[in-house]
Amino acid sequence: MSFILPDADTSTRHSAWYTQAMERLIEVVQALSQARDIDTISRITRDAARELTGADGATFVLRDGDKCFYADENAIEPLWKGKRFPMEMCISGWVMLNAQAVKIEDIYADARIPAEAYRPTFVKSLAMVPIRKIAPIGAIGNYWAYNYQPTDEQMAVLQALANTTAVALENARLIEELRDKVDTLQRQQAQIRVQHESLEVFTHALAHDLKEPVRTVRAFSEMIVANPDAPELNAGYFDFIRHAADRMAMLVDTVFNYTQLHDPSRTIKSDCEMDTALADAENNLRQLITEHDALVMASPLPVVSAQPSHMMQVLQNLIGNAVKHSPDGVKVEVSAQDRGDHWQFSVRDNGPGIEAADLKRIFEPFKRLNLNEEGAGLGLAICSKIISLHGGRLWCESAPGEGASFMFTLPKPGRDTGPKTGSETMAANDDATEITEKSATTSLARVLLVDDREADLELTRVFLRIRDKMESELSVARSAKEALTLMRQARADGTPYDLILLDINMPGMDGFEMLRALRGENDHTAVVMCTGSTYDRDVEQARELGAAGYMVKPASLAQLRPMVDNIPALRWQDEGAAARLVRAAA
């Protein structure tokens, strides 16, 4: 907009200028009302200040403690944008300290002007108004390249602009405070979610995983006490007890490490040499690597901004998984690629690979894909949490038979199976092991016990068959997928199972997932959950999925009998001390 400058001697000219100035000021007020940050406010204000008065330059000055900060300018030549001066040494400081406007026709004749600061500039005259008259927070300056005395109307319009700017700045401050509070709230909510996840993991461990080794120790200890004259059995039981104690210690350590990762403030980042972290990880895995004849190769790795102990743990978990879950002689290659503002790392193996459906769930706590009692199912969950704490992400690319590649990003600096029982009826192999009670007749119910732990399989067999004298045709499956295969084959052969005793926490497909799969196949075989979990949510989920009962390990006839009483297709046939589970008459 081209302004008609006011002329004190021409009332018409003055009136035209004033009308134009008011119209422009209204536009500026509307623009400032929509501004949400200081940069936008300063740009609008500086341009309007120069335009409204026809000045050769305008500055937008903010108070910064005891200094004047020349935040922005619009002028025919550069002035002082980005510089700071003591309040008492510049005219903008005087205006803020005195909360008064000033107009100076000859700057070199006014003692308040630091002449040496102005000599390199075009300025001959100026006008300055405070932004907010009470406790000013800034000032707006106008400058002319010739001697000029702005009119009172020009000063009034300039002050009106300053007053509107004060409101806009206060709004921007409030908006920024609101954004900060929202950001703080979102961070707190995220922290609560992470803490809740850690609590869920700890609760799960208490309800199921930590109870299992305790239950194993207690049950086999009772068996040893009850059979002091059976050393051939007790030797195997002692093995189960030792293994359970080791597993308990491992679980406690692993769960503790996982729950400690909920607090980002505990992650102390520094320049971390990934070559060193890899060397430490390989050293910790030396025995495992040697036992499996594995080969770990690496190209030179960069320095990242991370906590060294965390990086060692990530590499150790990923390499250890590759070695443990691959055939002997597996090759593991660690590399890194520069992605501009971050590094992308890869831990690649030539092992058996991972099914597409499992690529995401492997990072969930307590998810295990292999029949490996040694693991807690938290290794990859820990890796994922660590990488997330460092501002990166972790994922897996794989296909069956093509190996697996675990990828993770990091910012640049400055930016195994448990021991097998020696029981003659429980020899472990990769296929289902079927145990047929020789005393049974064809009327005996067919029961399928599904559990991935040898200790639990042995305990259930001993407690139900030997201690409680329960007779049935008992078969076992060591995974949910194996159980589904057995049940489909049994249906096809016309000899379906009558009862499933189903564990919950198993690698690959868990018990609940198997139960859903059964119902999806329209298979309504009676299912009793047989688990170490006392978690209320597990009990409720079993009920929702239509389980006929929920039995807490160790299994017992006292628990199972009332559950079977409610299954129409089954009944008990008591013969002396024996309790025969048979099919009900059609």
C-alpha positions in Angstrom: 0.0 0.0 0.0 1.3 3.4 -1.0 0.7 5.9 1.8 0.0 9.6 1.5 2.3 11.2 4.1 0.6 13.7 6.4 1.2 17.4 5.9 0.5 19.7 8.8 -0.4 22.5 6.3 -2.9 20.5 4.3 -5.9 19.3 6.2 -7.2 17.2 3.2 -3.8 15.5 2.8 -3.7 14.9 6.6 -7.2 13.4 6.6 -6.4 11.1 3.7 -3.3 9.8 5.4 -5.2 9.2 8.7 -8.0 7.3 6.9 -5.4 5.1 5.1 -3.5 4.6 8.4 -6.6 3.4 10.3 -7.6 1.0 7.5 -4.1 -0.4 7.5 -3.9 -0.6 11.3 -7.1 -2.6 11.3 -5.6 -5.1 8.9 -2.5 -5.3 11.1 -4.5 -5.9 14.2 -6.3 -8.8 12.5 -3.0 -10.3 11.3 -1.5 -9.9 14.8 -4.5 -11.6 16.4 -3.8 -14.7 14.3 0.0 -14.7 15.0 1.2 -17.6 17.2 4.9 -17.0 17.6 7.3 -14.1 18.0 8.9 -14.4 14.6 5.5 -13.8 12.9 4.7 -10.9 15.3 8.0 -9.2 14.7 7.7 -9.5 10.9 4.2 -8.0 10.9 5.1 -5.2 13.3 8.3 -4.1 11.6 6.7 -3.9 8.2 3.6 -2.1 9.5 5.7 0.4 11.5 7.7 1.5 8.5 4.6 1.5 6.2 2.4 3.5 8.5 4.8 6.4 9.0 6.7 6.3 5.7 9.9 5.8 7.6 13.2 4.7 5.9 13.6 2.0 8.5 11.9 0.3 11.4 13.2 -2.0 14.2 11.4 -4.5 16.5 13.2 -4.5 19.9 12.6 -6.8 22.8 13.8 -6.5 26.4 16.2 -9.3 27.3 17.0 -8.9 31.0 19.2 -5.8 31.2 19.8 -5.6 27.5 17.9 -4.5 24.4 17.7 -7.2 21.7 17.2 -5.9 18.2 15.1 -8.9 17.1 14.1 -7.7 13.6 14.2 -4.8 11.2 13.0 -3.5 7.9 15.2 -0.7 6.5 16.9 0.7 3.4 20.2 -0.3 4.9 21.2 -2.8 7.6 20.9 -1.5 11.2 21.4 -3.7 14.3 19.4 -6.8 13.8 20.5 -9.7 16.1 22.6 -7.5 18.3 22.2 -6.7 22.0 23.0 -3.5 23.8 22.9 -2.5 27.5 19.6 -0.9 28.4 21.2 2.3 29.6 23.3 2.8 26.4 20.5 3.0 23.7 17.4 5.0 23.2 15.2 1.9 23.0 16.4 1.1 26.5 15.5 4.6 27.7 12.0 4.2 26.2 11.5 0.9 28.0 13.0 2.1 31.3 10.9 5.3 31.3 7.8 3.8 29.6 7.7 6.9 27.4 7.6 7.5 23.7 10.3 9.7 22.1 10.8 11.5 18.8 14.2 13.1 18.0 14.6 15.2 14.8 18.4 15.4 15.1 19.9 12.4 16.7 23.4 14.0 17.1 21.9 16.8 19.2 20.4 14.5 21.8 22.6 13.2 24.7 20.5 10.0 25.0 21.8 8.8 21.6 25.1 6.9 21.4 26.3 8.8 18.4 29.1 6.4 17.5 26.7 3.5 17.1 24.7 5.6 14.6 27.4 7.2 12.5 27.8 4.1 10.2 24.1 4.2 9.5 21.7 6.3 7.4 19.8 7.5 10.4 19.3 11.2 11.0 16.0 11.3 12.9 14.0 8.7 14.9 10.9 8.0 16.8 10.5 5.2 19.4 7.5 3.9 21.3 7.3 1.3 24.1 5.6 -2.0 23.6 3.2 -1.9 26.6 3.1 1.2 28.7 3.2 -0.5 32.0 6.4 -2.5 32.5 7.3 -2.3 28.8 8.6 -5.6 27.2 10.0 -4.0 24.1 10.0 -1.0 21.7 9.2 -0.1 18.1 11.7 2.3 16.4 11.2 4.3 13.2 14.2 6.0 11.4 14.6 8.6 8.7 17.5 9.3 6.5 16.8 13.0 6.8 15.8 15.4 9.6 12.2 14.7 10.2 9.7 15.4 13.0 6.9 12.9 13.0 3.4 14.3 13.7 1.5 13.6 16.9 -1.0 11.5 14.8 1.9 9.4 13.5 3.2 8.8 17.0 -0.4 7.9 18.1 -0.7 5.4 15.3 2.7 4.0 16.1 1.8 3.6 19.8 -1.5 1.9 18.9 0.5 -0.6 16.8 2.8 -1.1 19.8 -0.2 -1.7 22.2 -1.7 -4.2 19.8 1.7 -5.9 19.5 1.9 -6.2 23.3 -1.4 -8.1 23.3 -0.1 -10.4 20.5 3.1 -11.0 22.3 1.2 -11.9 25.5 -1.0 -14.3 23.5 2.1 -15.9 21.9 3.6 -16.3 25.4 0.4 -18.0 26.7 0.2 -20.2 23.6 3.9 -21.2 24.1 3.2 -22.0 27.8 0.2 -24.1 26.8 2.3 -25.9 24.2 5.0 -26.5 26.9 2.3 -27.8 29.3 0.8 -30.1 26.6 4.3 -31.4 25.7 5.0 -32.0 29.4 1.6 -33.8 29.8 2.3 -35.9 26.8 5.7 -36.8 28.1 4.2 -37.7 31.5 1.6 -39.8 29.8 4.2 -41.6 27.7 6.2 -42.2 30.9 3.1 -43.6 32.6 2.5 -45.9 29.7 6.1 -47.1 29.8 5.9 -47.6 33.6 2.6 -49.4 33.1 4.2 -51.7 30.5 7.0 -52.4 32.9 4.5 -53.1 35.7 2.6 -55.5 33.3 5.9 -57.3 32.6 6.7 -57.6 36.3 3.1 -58.7 37.1 3.3 -61.3 34.4 6.6 -62.6 35.7 5.1 -62.9 39.2 1.9 -64.5 38.1 3.5 -67.0 35.8 7.2 -67.2 34.9 8.6 -66.8 38.4 6.0 -69.1 39.8 7.0 -71.9 37.5 10.5 -72.6 38.8 9.2 -72.2 42.4 6.5 -74.7 41.8 8.9 -77.1 40.1 11.3 -76.9 43.1 8.5 -77.5 45.5 6.8 -80.3 43.6 9.9 -82.3 42.9 11.1 -81.7 46.5 7.9 -83.2 47.7 8.3 -86.2 45.4 11.8 -86.8 46.7 10.5 -86.7 50.3 7.7 -89.1 49.4 10.0 -91.5 47.6 13.2 -91.7 49.7 13.9 -95.3 48.5 13.8 -94.4 44.8 17.3 -92.9 44.1 17.0 -93.6 40.4 14.0 -91.3 40.2 15.3 -88.7 42.7 18.5 -88.1 40.7 16.4 -86.9 37.8 14.3 -84.8 40.1 17.3 -83.1 41.6 18.3 -82.2 38.0 14.9 -80.5 37.6 15.4 -78.6 40.9 18.8 -77.3 39.9 17.6 -76.2 36.5 14.6 -74.5 38.1 16.8 -72.6 40.5 19.0 -71.4 37.7 16.0 -70.3 35.7 14.6 -68.4 38.6 17.8 -66.4 39.0 17.9 -65.7 35.3 14.3 -64.5 35.3 14.8 -62.2 38.3 17.8 -60.6 36.7 16.1 -60.2 33.3 12.9 -58.8 34.6 14.8 -56.4 36.8 16.9 -55.2 33.8 13.7 -54.7 31.8 11.9 -52.7 34.4 14.9 -50.4 34.9 14.5 -49.2 31.3 11.3 -47.2 31.9 13.2 -44.1 33.2 15.0 -42.2 30.4 16.9 -40.2 32.9 18.9 -43.3 33.8 20.2 -43.5 30.2 23.5 -41.6 30.2 24.6 -41.1 26.7 28.1 -40.4 25.5 30.2 -40.9 22.4 30.0 -44.7 22.2 32.5 -46.6 20.0 30.3 -49.4 18.6 33.5 -51.4 17.7 34.2 -51.6 21.4 30.6 -52.5 22.3 30.8 -55.3 19.7 34.1 -56.6 21.1 32.7 -56.7 24.6 29.5 -58.5 23.4 31.6 -61.1 21.6 33.8 -61.6 24.6 30.7 -62.3 26.8 29.4 -64.7 24.1 32.7 -66.5 23.5 31.7 -69.8 25.0 28.4 -69.9 23.1 30.0 -68.9 19.8 32.7 -71.6 20.3 30.2 -74.3 21.2 28.1 -73.6 18.1 31.1 -73.2 15.8 29.6 -69.8 14.9 31.4 -67.0 13.0 30.8 -63.3 13.8 32.1 -60.9 11.2 31.9 -57.1 11.3 32.9 -54.1 9.1 34.3 -51.1 10.9 31.5 -49.6 13.1 31.0 -45.9 13.8 30.8 -43.8 17.0 27.2 -43.0 18.1 25.6 -41.0 20.8 24.5 -43.8 23.3 25.1 -45.5 26.6 27.9 -48.0 26.0 26.6 -50.7 28.3 23.2 -50.5 26.5 24.8 -50.9 23.1 26.8 -53.9 24.3 23.6 -55.5 25.6 21.8 -54.9 22.3 24.5 -56.5 20.2 25.0 -59.3 22.7 21.2 -60.2 22.6 21.0 -60.0 18.9 24.1 -62.0 18.2 23.3 -64.5 20.9 19.8 -65.1 19.5 21.3 -65.6 16.0 23.7 -68.2 17.4 21.2 -70.0 19.7 18.4 -70.3 17.1 20.5 -71.3 14.1 22.2 -74.6 13.2 25.9 -74.9 14.2 28.2 -73.0 11.9 25.9 -70.0 11.5 27.5 -66.8 10.2 26.6 -63.5 11.8 27.5 -60.2 10.1 27.4 -56.8 11.9 27.5 -53.7 9.8 26.4 -50.0 9.7 25.3 -47.6 7.0 25.4 -43.8 7.1 21.9 -42.4 6.7 22.7 -38.7 7.0 21.6 -37.7 10.5 21.8 -41.2 11.9 23.4 -44.6 11.5 21.5 -47.7 10.5 23.0 -50.9 12.0 22.4 -54.5 10.8 22.9 -57.8 12.6 22.4 -60.3 9.8 22.6 -64.2 10.0 22.2 -67.0 7.5 20.0 -69.1 9.9 16.5 -70.6 9.3 14.7 -67.2 9.2 11.5 -66.1 10.8 7.9 -66.4 9.5 6.3 -63.1 8.4 3.5 -63.4 11.0 6.1 -63.5 13.8 8.2 -60.5 12.7 6.4 -58.0 15.0 5.3 -60.3 17.9 9.0 -61.4 18.5 9.5 -58.0 20.2 6.6 -58.5 22.6 7.6 -59.4 26.2 7.6 -63.1 27.0 7.1 -64.1 23.3 9.3 -67.1 22.5 9.3 -68.8 19.1 11.5 -71.7 20.0 11.2 -74.5 22.6 14.0 -72.9 24.7 13.6 -73.0 28.4 16.7 -71.0 29.0 15.3 -67.8 27.7 12.9 -65.4 29.5 11.3 -64.1 26.3 12.5 -60.6 27.1 15.7 -60.3 25.1 14.3 -58.6 22.1 11.8 -56.6 24.2 14.8 -55.2 26.1 16.6 -54.4 22.8 13.6 -52.6 21.5 13.2 -50.6 24.6 16.9 -49.6 24.7 16.9 -48.5 21.1 13.7 -46.5 21.7 15.3 -44.8 24.7 18.1 -43.7 22.3 15.7 -42.2 19.8 16.0 -45.0 17.3 13.9 -47.9 16.2 14.4 -51.7 15.9 12.9 -54.0 13.4 13.4 -57.4 11.7 13.5 -58.3 8.0 13.4 -62.1 7.3 11.8 -64.9 5.4 11.9 -68.6 6.2 15.1 -70.2 4.9 16.7 -66.9 4.1 18.2 -65.9 7.5 17.2 -62.8 9.5 18.4 -59.2 9.6 17.8 -57.2 12.7 18.0 -53.5 11.9 18.3 -50.6 14.3 19.0 -46.9 14.0 21.0 -44.6 16.3 21.8 -40.9 16.3 25.2 -39.6 15.5 27.3 -37.9 18.2 25.9 -34.5 19.1 22.6 -35.2 17.7 18.3 -74.0 24.3 16.2 -76.7 25.5 16.1 -77.8 29.1 17.1 -81.2 30.5 15.2 -84.1 29.4 13.6 -86.6 31.8 14.9 -90.1 31.9 11.3 -91.6 32.2 10.7 -94.5 29.8 7.5 -92.9 28.6 8.7 -89.3 28.2 11.6 -89.6 25.7 11.8 -86.2 24.0 11.9 -85.8 20.2 10.7 -83.3 17.6 7.4 -85.1 17.1 4.6 -85.6 19.5 5.2 -88.3 22.1 2.2 -90.3 22.8 1.8 -92.1 26.1 -0.9 -94.8 26.3 -1.8 -96.1 29.7 -1.7 -99.8 29.2 -4.4 -100.5 31.7 -6.9 -98.5 29.7 -9.7 -99.8 27.7 -11.1 -98.3 24.5 -13.7 -96.4 26.6 -11.0 -94.3 28.3 -11.1 -90.6 27.4 -8.4 -89.4 25.1 -6.5 -86.5 26.8 -4.0 -84.2 25.1 -1.5 -82.4 27.4 0.0 -79.3 25.8 3.0 -77.7 27.4 6.5 -76.7 26.2 8.3 -77.5 29.5 9.6 -81.0 30.1 9.5 -80.4 33.9 5.8 -79.5 33.7 5.0 -82.5 31.5 6.7 -84.8 33.9 5.0 -83.2 36.9 1.5 -83.4 35.4 2.0 -87.1 34.4 3.4 -88.0 37.9 0.8 -86.1 39.8 -2.3 -87.2 37.9 -1.3 -90.7 36.9 0.9 -91.9 39.8 -0.2 -89.8 42.8 -3.9 -89.3 42.0 -4.3 -92.7 40.2 -6.1 -91.1 37.2 -6.4 -93.3 34.2 -6.8 -92.0 30.6 -5.3 -92.2 27.2 -2.8 -89.4 27.6 -0.8 -87.9 24.8 1.5 -84.8 24.9 2.4 -82.0 22.5 5.2 -79.7 23.2 3.8 -76.7 21.3 0.4 -75.3 20.4 1.1 -75.8 16.7 2.0 -79.4 17.3 -1.2 -79.8 19.3 -3.3 -78.4 16.5 -1.7 -80.8 14.0 -2.4 -83.8 16.3 -6.0 -82.8 16.8 -6.7 -82.3 13.1 -5.2 -85.7 12.4 -7.2 -87.3 15.2 -10.4 -85.8 13.8 -9.6 -87.1 10.3 -8.9 -90.6 11.7 -12.2 -90.6 13.6 -10.5 -90.7 17.0 -10.8 -87.1 18.3 -9.5 -86.0 21.7 -12.0 -85.6 24.5 -10.1 -83.2 26.7 -7.2 -80.8 26.3 -5.1 -79.7 29.2 -3.6 -76.5 27.8 -0.7 -74.3 29.1 -0.9 -70.5 28.4 2.6 -69.2 28.1 4.3 -71.1 25.3 6.6 -70.0 22.5 5.3 -69.2 19.1 1.6 -69.6 19.6 0.4 -69.3 23.2 -2.5 -71.2 24.8 -5.1 -68.5 24.2 -4.1 -68.2 20.5 -4.5 -72.0 20.1 -7.9 -71.9 21.8 -9.1 -69.2 19.4 -7.7 -71.3 16.4 -9.7 -74.3 17.7 -12.9 -72.4 17.9 -12.2 -70.9 14.5 -12.1 -74.5 13.1 -15.4 -75.2 14.7 -13.7 -77.6 17.1 -15.4 -77.5 20.4 -13.3 -80.1 22.3 -13.4 -79.4 26.0 -10.3 -77.4 27.1 -9.0 -76.9 30.6 -6.3 -74.4 31.0 -3.4 -75.9 33.0 -1.1 -73.1 33.9 1.1 -71.5 36.6 -0.6 -68.1 36.1 -3.0 -66.8 38.8 -3.3 -63.5 36.9 -7.0 -62.4 37.0 -6.8 -61.2 33.4 -5.8 -64.7 32.3 -8.6 -66.3 34.2 -11.1 -63.9 32.6 -9.8 -64.4 29.1 -10.0 -68.2 29.5 -13.6 -67.8 30.5 -14.4 -65.5 27.6 -12.8 -68.0 25.2 -15.0 -70.8 26.5 -12.6 -72.9 28.5 -14.2 -75.6 30.6 -12.0 -74.8 33.5 -8.8 -73.2 34.8 -6.4 -75.4 36.7 -3.3 -73.9 38.4 -0.2 -76.1 38.3 0.7 -78.5 39.6 -2.2 -80.3 38.2 -4.3 -82.4 40.6 -7.4 -84.6 40.5 -8.9 -82.4 43.2 -8.9 -79.5 40.8 -9.8 -81.4 37.7 -12.7 -83.6 38.9 -15.3 -80.8 39.4 -14.3 -79.3 36.1 -14.9 -82.6 34.3 -18.2 -83.0 36.1 -19.5 -80.1 34.1 -18.4 -81.6 30.7 -21.4 -83.7 29.4 -19.2 -85.8 27.1 -17.1 -87.1 30.0 -17.6 -88.9 33.3 -15.6 -90.4 36.1 -15.6 -94.2 36.7 -14.1 -94.9 40.1 -12.6 -98.4 40.6 -11.1 -98.7 44.1 -8.4 -96.0 44.4 -8.3 -95.4 40.7 -10.3 -92.7 39.0 -10.9 -93.6 35.3 -11.8 -90.8 33.0 -14.2 -92.2 30.3 -16.4 -91.1 27.6 -20.0 -90.7 28.6 -22.5 -93.1 27.0 -24.1 -91.7 23.9 
